[in-house]
Amino acid sequence: MARLAQTPGLTEVQRSILDTVREFADKEIIPHAQRLEHADEYPADIIDGMREMGLFGLTIAEEYGGLGESLLTYALVVEELSRGWMSISGIVNTHFIVAYLISQHGSPEQKQSLLPRMATGEVRGAFSMSEPGCGSDVSAIRTKAVRSGDNFVLNGQKMWLTNGAYSSVVATLVKTDLGADSVYGNMTTFLLEKEPGFGETAPGLTIPGKIDKMGYKGVETTEMVLDGVTVPESAVLGGVDAGLGRGFYQMMDGIEVGRVNVAARACGISIRAFELAVAYAQQRQTFGAPLARHQAIAFKLAEMGTKIEAAHALMVNAARLKDSGQRNDVEAGMAKLLASEYCAEVVQEAFRIHGGYGYSKEYEIERLMREAPFLLIGEGTSEIQKTIISRGLLKQYKL
Ligand SMILES: Cc1cc2nc3c(=O)[nH]c(=O)nc-3n(C[C@H](O)[C@H](O)[C@H](O)COP(=O)(O)OP(=O)(O)OC[C@H]3O[C@@H](n4cnc5c(N)ncnc54)[C@H](O)[C@@H]3O)c2cc1C
């Protein structure tokens, strides 16, 4: 058989992009990831390399200076980047979601003003729904926008913004009391522009500092305080006529892209864990034979490989569905659920195969052990994925 996680039916262009990114991961990411991650250092050189390759514009339409590639290409690129280091895929993830939101739901002026700069990576995007008091339950957000003449004034606190500091535009979901019957019809997404960095990065908008995390280091995750931030109507995603009260639905569309991304990340980390384990199992000798010759270890490798194939297939299916213009909430949920749960299992098995050395910071598997759990949480926990999947299934199979 071929190596794991092959994807049938790719175009010449897709294959060439993936070959380039894989080589980049091998030469420019993997050799530096451990050092950068342990130092929690922003990977500036790697980002420069990605900008040179045009990766920030991968999915942005050619008319705005991007490469106009599909969600599938994006997902497979994310898989390669995460095989190198998950934090690198984190840097592009919220950027892609925001670029997608603007492409799908933005006004012509928003597209014209932001997408060309996003395609070069000059402007990078962050995505903000969560708050200190809520993550899974988006309906409970409290940050508010209130009209003041032709402007809106925003007040509140947001939590867990990946790329909160180095981004220049934050797609931010807030409450707008419009008198709609459903709580979901009273939410609006604003495109908040700011300077990159920490402190007061736009009048009234403060990025206090980065949250110290267990893993997923190098990429910053922050809070965002909005204290009387005043923005014109044109900051509403899609403009007031199309966008007011549509924020929740727009964000859910974006998060389907994010879920495919998380599934792809999980595949990338699993592939790397497998590579490390399968190499170690052939080198380390116990009881007169390499580990891989002991059936208990060989069976672990078999199970790991099978899980990777299943997760990759589901992830590719979810990406292709979204590319065909259909909603993929259930499929993206399934891909995210399976890939992240399998990733945690595959990484744990790779860790065990390493014996004591897996616990040493000198070995890459130590980092993967701290990264894999995040995938069970980000873009909706496994429980939330099961809620979405079961709702979709019950609708399809309604008696
Ligand atoms: C490193 C990191 C980066 C992040 N980046 C971003 C970002 O860029 N933008 C952003 O908006 N958010 C971001 N998040 C937030 C993330 O999306 C939330 O943490 C996640 O959605 C879970 O929300 P919560 O932490 O509030 O957990 P809670 O919603 O409080 O859930 C706690 C636990 O209860 C379970 N649970 C909750 N409700 C139910 C239910 N109805 N039934 C069964 N179980 C339930 C959950 O599955 C979970 O296990 C990030 C989080 C982290 C850790």
Ligand as a Chemical Component Dictionary entry (heavy atoms), coordinates in Angstrom:
data_LIG
# 
_chem_comp.id                   LIG 
_chem_comp.type                 NON-POLYMER 
_chem_comp.pdbx_formal_charge   0 
_chem_comp.three_letter_code    LIG 
# 
loop_
_chem_comp_atom.comp_id 
_chem_comp_atom.atom_id 
_chem_comp_atom.alt_atom_id 
_chem_comp_atom.type_symbol 
_chem_comp_atom.charge 
_chem_comp_atom.model_Cartn_x 
_chem_comp_atom.model_Cartn_y 
_chem_comp_atom.model_Cartn_z 
_chem_comp_atom.pdbx_ordinal 
LIG C1  C1  C 0 -6.138  27.553 23.116 1  
LIG C2  C2  C 0 -7.528  27.981 22.801 2  
LIG C3  C3  C 0 -7.775  28.781 21.699 3  
LIG C4  C4  C 0 -9.064  29.236 21.411 4  
LIG N1  N1  N 0 -9.264  30.080 20.363 5  
LIG C5  C5  C 0 -10.493 30.628 20.177 6  
LIG C6  C6  C 0 -10.707 31.625 19.181 7  
LIG O1  O1  O 0 -9.815  31.966 18.393 8  
LIG N2  N2  N 0 -11.936 32.224 19.099 9  
LIG C7  C7  C 0 -12.961 31.875 19.941 10 
LIG O2  O2  O 0 -14.049 32.449 19.811 11 
LIG N3  N3  N 0 -12.789 30.905 20.877 12 
LIG C8  C8  C 0 -11.589 30.281 21.016 13 
LIG N4  N4  N 0 -11.409 29.323 21.981 14 
LIG C9  C9  C 0 -12.517 28.978 22.864 15 
LIG C10 C10 C 0 -13.101 27.614 22.570 16 
LIG O3  O3  O 0 -13.849 27.656 21.393 17 
LIG C11 C11 C 0 -13.928 27.206 23.794 18 
LIG O4  O4  O 0 -13.018 26.957 24.856 19 
LIG C12 C12 C 0 -14.765 25.981 23.523 20 
LIG O5  O5  O 0 -15.803 26.271 22.619 21 
LIG C13 C13 C 0 -15.400 25.435 24.826 22 
LIG O6  O6  O 0 -16.029 26.449 25.536 23 
LIG P1  P1  P 0 -15.726 26.655 27.098 24 
LIG O7  O7  O 0 -14.247 26.630 27.276 25 
LIG O8  O8  O 0 -16.461 27.848 27.552 26 
LIG O9  O9  O 0 -16.296 25.371 27.793 27 
LIG P2  P2  P 0 -17.812 25.196 28.314 28 
LIG O10 O10 O 0 -18.761 25.611 27.270 29 
LIG O11 O11 O 0 -17.929 25.831 29.645 30 
LIG O12 O12 O 0 -17.890 23.615 28.466 31 
LIG C14 C14 C 0 -17.249 22.921 29.550 32 
LIG C15 C15 C 0 -17.470 21.419 29.360 33 
LIG O13 O13 O 0 -18.869 21.130 29.397 34 
LIG C16 C16 C 0 -19.273 20.488 28.196 35 
LIG N5  N5  N 0 -20.605 20.964 27.838 36 
LIG C17 C17 C 0 -21.014 22.252 27.707 37 
LIG N6  N6  N 0 -22.319 22.302 27.361 38 
LIG C18 C18 C 0 -22.730 21.017 27.236 39 
LIG C19 C19 C 0 -23.977 20.397 26.905 40 
LIG N7  N7  N 0 -25.043 21.108 26.552 41 
LIG N8  N8  N 0 -24.032 19.053 26.918 42 
LIG C20 C20 C 0 -22.951 18.315 27.226 43 
LIG N9  N9  N 0 -21.740 18.826 27.565 44 
LIG C21 C21 C 0 -21.638 20.158 27.565 45 
LIG C22 C22 C 0 -18.234 20.858 27.165 46 
LIG O14 O14 O 0 -18.163 19.906 26.120 47 
LIG C23 C23 C 0 -16.969 20.884 28.015 48 
LIG O15 O15 O 0 -16.509 19.576 28.177 49 
LIG C24 C24 C 0 -10.130 28.825 22.239 50 
LIG C25 C25 C 0 -9.887  27.971 23.326 51 
LIG C26 C26 C 0 -8.614  27.559 23.616 52 
LIG C27 C27 C 0 -8.375  26.658 24.805 53 
# 
loop_
_chem_comp_bond.comp_id 
_chem_comp_bond.atom_id_1 
_chem_comp_bond.atom_id_2 
_chem_comp_bond.value_order 
_chem_comp_bond.pdbx_ordinal 
LIG C1  C2  SING 1  
LIG C2  C3  SING 2  
LIG C2  C26 DOUB 3  
LIG C3  C4  DOUB 4  
LIG C4  N1  SING 5  
LIG C4  C24 SING 6  
LIG N1  C5  DOUB 7  
LIG C5  C6  SING 8  
LIG C5  C8  SING 9  
LIG C6  O1  DOUB 10 
LIG C6  N2  SING 11 
LIG N2  C7  SING 12 
LIG C7  O2  DOUB 13 
LIG C7  N3  SING 14 
LIG N3  C8  DOUB 15 
LIG C8  N4  SING 16 
LIG N4  C9  SING 17 
LIG N4  C24 SING 18 
LIG C9  C10 SING 19 
LIG C10 O3  SING 20 
LIG C10 C11 SING 21 
LIG C11 O4  SING 22 
LIG C11 C12 SING 23 
LIG C12 O5  SING 24 
LIG C12 C13 SING 25 
LIG C13 O6  SING 26 
LIG O6  P1  SING 27 
LIG P1  O7  DOUB 28 
LIG P1  O8  SING 29 
LIG P1  O9  SING 30 
LIG O9  P2  SING 31 
LIG P2  O10 DOUB 32 
LIG P2  O11 SING 33 
LIG P2  O12 SING 34 
LIG O12 C14 SING 35 
LIG C14 C15 SING 36 
LIG C15 O13 SING 37 
LIG C15 C23 SING 38 
LIG O13 C16 SING 39 
LIG C16 N5  SING 40 
LIG C16 C22 SING 41 
LIG N5  C17 SING 42 
LIG N5  C21 SING 43 
LIG C17 N6  DOUB 44 
LIG N6  C18 SING 45 
LIG C18 C19 SING 46 
LIG C18 C21 DOUB 47 
LIG C19 N7  SING 48 
LIG C19 N8  DOUB 49 
LIG N8  C20 SING 50 
LIG C20 N9  DOUB 51 
LIG N9  C21 SING 52 
LIG C22 O14 SING 53 
LIG C22 C23 SING 54 
LIG C23 O15 SING 55 
LIG C24 C25 DOUB 56 
LIG C25 C26 SING 57 
LIG C26 C27 SING 58 
# 
